[in-house]
Amino acid sequence: MKSVFILGAVIATLACQPAFASADLAQKKNCMACHAADKKLIGPGYKEVAAKYAGQKDAADKLAQKILKGGSGVWGQVPMPANPQVTDAEAKQLAQWVLSVK
């Protein structure tokens, strides 16, 4: 019985790793300096972004490009700067994570 519990805990931990990894990546790439999961800081909260882009087939690609190149006008007057320290793969990972925030 004990081994079943341990196996379940390991599986649950592995299943959650992508979400934690992306949150860690967002912290590492300084996204959290301007964004939070559930509230507006300088930029919109990730929940608000996920809600705005929900159901759009190309949302992850759009967000990945905004992460890389920056943007302005979508969320107000404060522009989002480009993030040259983020690779294409990291931008896609971050965009998919942002869209998953509930």
Secondary structure by P-SEA (a helix, b strand, c coil): caaaaaaaaaaaaaaaaaaaaaaaaaaaaccccccccccccccccaaaaaaaaccccaaaaaaaaaaacccccccccccccccccccaaaaaaaaaaaaacc
